[in-house]
Amino acid sequence: MIEARHLRVLRAVAATGSFSAAGRELGCTQPAVSQQMKALETSVGTPLLIRTGREMRLTQAGEALVRHAAGILAGLTAAEEEVAAIAGLRAGRVRLVSFPSGSSTLVPTALAALRDAHPGTRVFLEEAEPPASVGMLREGDCDVALAFRYEGAAGAEEWEDLVVRPLLTDRLVALVPERHRLGDAQSVAIGELARDPWIAGCPRCRGQLVEVCAAAGFTPRIDFATDDYPAVAGLVGAGLGVAVLPQLAIESVRPRGVRTVTLEPAVRREIVALTLPDLAQVPAVAATLDQLARAAHR
C-alpha cells in the first residue's frame, strides 16, 4: 500500500536529486529517507530511483508516481481538512500564495476578517508571481493562489482545470517624474512615452509592457527592471525613467516625486483567487476565498 508520507519523500528526492538533500528539506536523516524509499519500492514492486554518480534519477515508474503524487496529496489534504471540520474540530490550515501587491492590499484585510470569523484557522502566506504561483498550486505546495492575467493576453485556457474566483479588475496607470513633460496631463497614450527610458516590473508585467508598446508602434528602452514596486516608484521619482503599474500596486506604496497619469487606451488585468476542485470543498479554503472576495469588493 502506498503511504502519503512515502510520496512526500519521493517528491523531495525527485526535486533535490539526493537522499541527503531531501532529508534536509524534510527535516529528517538521510538513512530515514533511504528507508522510506525502500519501503515505497517494496509496496509498488518495482524500482523508482537509480543512482547516477552523486544524484538519484527517477525510473519510468518513479516519474509516473511523482506525476500523480500532487493530486493524491491534494486529495488527502482535502479529505483530512473536511473530516476535521465535520468532526467539529473547527480547525484548519490554509497555505496562501500571493503576488506582492495583493499581499499588501487584499490579503491583510481578508486574513484579519478570517481570523475574526474563524480563530482556529491558521494561514501560511508565501509570495510568488504567476505563473510560478499557479504551478505551486498544481504541485500541491499551496491551497489558494492569488493570481492575475491581462485582458486579451494569450493562454486564457491556462486555468481551465482550476476553480477560479474572480476578485477585481485592476487598471494600469502610467508613472512619470513630477517634472516630466506629461506630469500634469489627465491621460496619456503609451506611444507618447516612446522616447522615454523605462523601468519595468515582474517578468509577466515586463512581457505585457513590451506587447502594449509594440501595439503602439515602438519598443521600450528598458533601463531598469525590478520586481519591487516601491523600487519602481523610487526610480521614477528620481527621474530615471517612466513606468506603468497596476492601481493596486500604487495603493501599496507611497511614491514620492511621482505623478500618476491615466493610461489610454485602458490596459487591465483580472485578479482572481485559484484553488483545486477538491480543495474548494474544504471549509477553511472556502472561507479564505470568501474573505478575499469581500476584501476585493471593499
C-alpha positions in Angstrom: 0.0 0.0 0.0 1.3 3.4 -1.0 1.5 5.8 2.0 1.3 9.6 1.8 4.5 10.1 3.7 6.4 8.0 1.2 5.0 10.1 -1.6 6.1 13.3 0.0 9.6 11.8 0.4 9.7 10.7 -3.2 8.8 14.2 -4.4 11.5 15.7 -2.2 14.1 13.2 -3.6 12.9 14.0 -7.2 13.2 17.7 -6.6 16.6 17.8 -4.8 18.3 14.9 -6.6 19.7 13.1 -3.5 18.6 11.4 -0.2 20.7 13.8 1.9 19.2 17.0 0.3 15.7 15.6 0.6 16.4 14.8 4.3 17.5 18.4 4.9 14.3 19.7 3.2 12.0 17.4 5.1 13.9 17.7 8.5 14.9 14.1 8.7 18.0 12.0 8.3 19.4 10.5 5.1 19.0 6.9 6.4 15.4 7.7 7.1 14.8 8.9 3.6 16.5 5.8 2.2 14.4 3.5 4.4 11.2 5.1 3.3 12.2 4.9 -0.4 12.9 1.1 0.0 9.5 0.7 1.7 7.8 2.5 -1.2 9.6 0.4 -3.8 8.6 -2.7 -2.0 5.0 -1.5 -1.9 4.8 -0.9 -5.7 7.0 -3.8 -6.6 9.4 -2.0 -8.9 12.5 0.3 -8.6 11.6 4.0 -8.6 15.1 5.5 -8.3 18.5 4.9 -10.0 21.8 6.3 -8.6 23.8 8.1 -11.3 27.0 9.4 -9.8 26.1 11.5 -6.8 22.5 12.1 -7.9 19.3 10.0 -7.9 17.4 9.7 -11.1 13.8 8.6 -11.4 12.9 5.4 -13.3 9.9 5.5 -15.7 7.8 4.1 -12.8 9.2 6.8 -10.5 8.3 9.6 -12.9 4.7 8.2 -13.2 4.3 8.1 -9.4 5.7 11.7 -8.9 3.4 12.9 -11.7 0.3 11.6 -9.8 1.6 12.5 -6.3 0.5 16.1 -6.3 -3.1 15.2 -7.0 -3.0 12.4 -4.5 -1.6 14.6 -1.7 -4.1 17.4 -2.5 -6.9 14.9 -2.3 -5.6 13.6 1.1 -5.3 17.2 2.4 -8.9 17.9 1.3 -10.1 14.8 3.0 -8.3 15.5 6.3 -9.5 19.1 6.5 -13.1 18.3 5.6 -13.2 15.4 8.1 -11.8 17.6 10.8 -14.5 20.2 10.2 -17.3 17.6 10.1 -15.9 16.2 13.4 -16.4 19.7 15.0 -12.8 20.5 15.5 -13.3 23.9 13.9 -9.6 23.9 12.9 -8.0 24.3 9.5 -4.8 25.2 7.7 -4.6 27.2 4.5 -1.4 27.8 2.5 -1.9 31.0 0.6 0.4 32.2 -2.2 0.0 35.8 -3.4 1.8 38.3 -5.7 3.3 41.3 -3.8 0.7 44.0 -4.5 -2.0 41.5 -3.5 -0.1 40.7 -0.3 0.0 44.3 0.8 -3.6 45.3 -0.1 -6.2 42.4 -0.4 -4.6 39.8 1.8 -4.3 41.7 5.1 -8.0 42.7 5.1 -9.1 39.2 4.1 -6.9 37.4 6.7 -8.0 39.8 9.5 -11.6 39.1 8.8 -10.9 35.3 8.5 -9.2 35.3 11.9 -12.2 37.1 13.5 -14.7 34.7 12.0 -12.6 31.5 12.4 -9.9 32.0 15.0 -8.9 28.3 14.8 -7.9 28.6 11.2 -4.2 29.1 10.5 -3.0 30.7 7.3 0.6 30.5 6.0 1.4 33.2 3.5 4.1 33.0 0.8 4.8 35.3 -2.1 5.2 34.3 -5.7 4.2 35.8 -9.1 2.1 33.9 -11.6 2.7 31.5 -13.4 5.0 30.2 -10.6 2.2 30.5 -8.0 -0.2 28.6 -10.2 2.5 25.9 -10.6 2.8 25.7 -6.8 -1.0 25.1 -6.6 -0.9 22.3 -9.1 2.1 20.7 -7.4 0.3 20.6 -4.1 2.5 23.2 -2.5 -0.3 25.6 -1.6 -4.1 25.6 -1.3 -5.0 29.0 -2.7 -3.1 31.1 -5.2 -3.8 34.8 -5.7 -3.0 35.4 -9.4 -3.7 37.7 -12.3 -3.8 37.7 -16.1 -4.0 40.6 -18.6 -7.1 41.1 -20.7 -6.7 39.9 -24.2 -3.5 38.0 -23.4 -2.9 34.6 -24.9 -3.4 31.5 -22.7 -7.0 32.0 -21.5 -7.3 28.2 -21.1 -4.4 28.0 -18.6 -6.8 27.9 -15.6 -9.4 25.6 -17.1 -8.6 22.8 -14.6 -8.8 25.1 -11.6 -11.6 26.7 -9.6 -11.4 30.4 -10.5 -12.9 33.0 -8.1 -12.9 36.4 -9.8 -12.0 39.2 -7.4 -11.5 42.5 -9.2 -10.3 44.2 -12.4 -7.2 46.3 -12.0 -6.2 49.0 -14.4 -2.7 50.0 -15.2 -1.6 53.6 -14.8 1.5 55.5 -16.0 4.1 56.8 -13.5 6.2 59.8 -14.6 8.5 62.1 -12.6 6.9 65.2 -11.2 8.7 67.5 -13.6 8.0 65.3 -16.6 6.5 67.0 -19.7 3.3 64.9 -19.2 3.2 65.2 -15.4 0.1 67.5 -15.5 -1.8 65.5 -18.2 -5.1 63.9 -17.3 -4.4 60.9 -19.5 -1.6 59.7 -21.8 -1.3 57.4 -24.7 1.6 54.9 -24.2 3.0 56.0 -27.5 3.7 59.5 -26.1 6.3 57.8 -23.8 8.1 56.1 -26.6 11.2 58.3 -26.3 11.5 57.9 -22.5 13.7 55.3 -20.7 11.6 52.7 -18.9 11.6 50.9 -15.5 10.0 47.5 -15.9 8.4 45.2 -13.3 8.0 41.5 -12.9 8.7 39.2 -15.9 5.0 38.8 -16.7 4.4 42.6 -16.4 7.5 43.2 -18.4 6.2 41.0 -21.2 2.9 42.8 -21.1 4.6 46.1 -21.3 6.6 45.1 -24.4 3.4 43.8 -26.1 1.4 47.0 -25.4 4.3 49.2 -26.6 4.6 47.0 -29.8 1.0 47.6 -30.5 1.6 51.3 -30.2 4.5 51.0 -32.7 7.6 51.1 -30.6 10.0 49.1 -28.5 10.5 50.4 -24.9 14.1 51.2 -23.9 14.2 49.4 -20.5 17.0 50.8 -18.4 16.0 49.1 -15.1 13.9 46.1 -14.2 12.8 45.1 -10.7 10.0 43.1 -9.1 9.8 45.5 -6.2 7.1 48.1 -6.7 8.5 50.7 -4.2 11.8 50.5 -6.1 10.0 51.1 -9.4 8.3 54.2 -7.9 11.6 55.3 -6.3 13.4 55.1 -9.7 10.7 57.1 -11.4 10.7 59.7 -8.6 14.5 60.1 -9.1 13.9 61.0 -12.7 15.4 57.8 -14.1 12.5 56.9 -16.3 8.8 56.2 -16.6 6.8 53.1 -15.8 3.3 51.6 -15.8 2.0 49.9 -12.7 -1.4 48.4 -11.7 -3.5 50.7 -9.5 -3.4 48.0 -6.8 0.4 48.3 -6.7 0.1 52.1 -6.3 -2.0 51.7 -3.2 0.7 49.5 -1.6 3.4 52.2 -2.0 3.8 55.9 -1.2 5.6 57.2 -4.3 7.5 60.5 -3.8 8.3 62.8 -6.7 5.9 60.9 -8.9 2.8 61.7 -10.9 0.3 59.0 -11.9 -1.5 59.5 -15.2 -4.4 57.5 -16.7 -3.2 55.3 -19.5 -5.3 55.3 -22.7 -6.4 53.1 -24.2 -7.0 51.2 -20.9 -4.9 48.2 -20.1 -6.4 46.0 -17.4 -5.6 42.8 -15.5 -8.0 40.4 -14.0 -7.2 39.4 -10.4 -8.5 36.1 -9.2 -8.1 33.5 -6.4 -7.4 30.0 -7.6 -7.7 26.6 -6.0 -8.1 22.9 -7.0 -11.6 21.5 -7.3 -11.0 19.1 -4.4 -9.7 21.8 -2.1 -12.6 24.2 -2.9 -14.8 21.9 -0.8 -12.5 22.3 2.3 -14.3 24.7 4.7 -11.1 26.7 5.6 -10.2 27.1 1.9 -13.8 28.1 1.0 -13.8 30.7 3.9 -10.5 32.1 2.7 -11.9 32.5 -0.8 -15.0 34.3 0.6 -12.9 36.7 2.6 -10.7 37.5 -0.3 -13.8 38.3 -2.4 -15.2 40.5 0.3 -11.8 42.4 0.7 -11.8 43.0 -3.1 -15.3 44.3 -3.0 -14.5 46.7 -0.3 
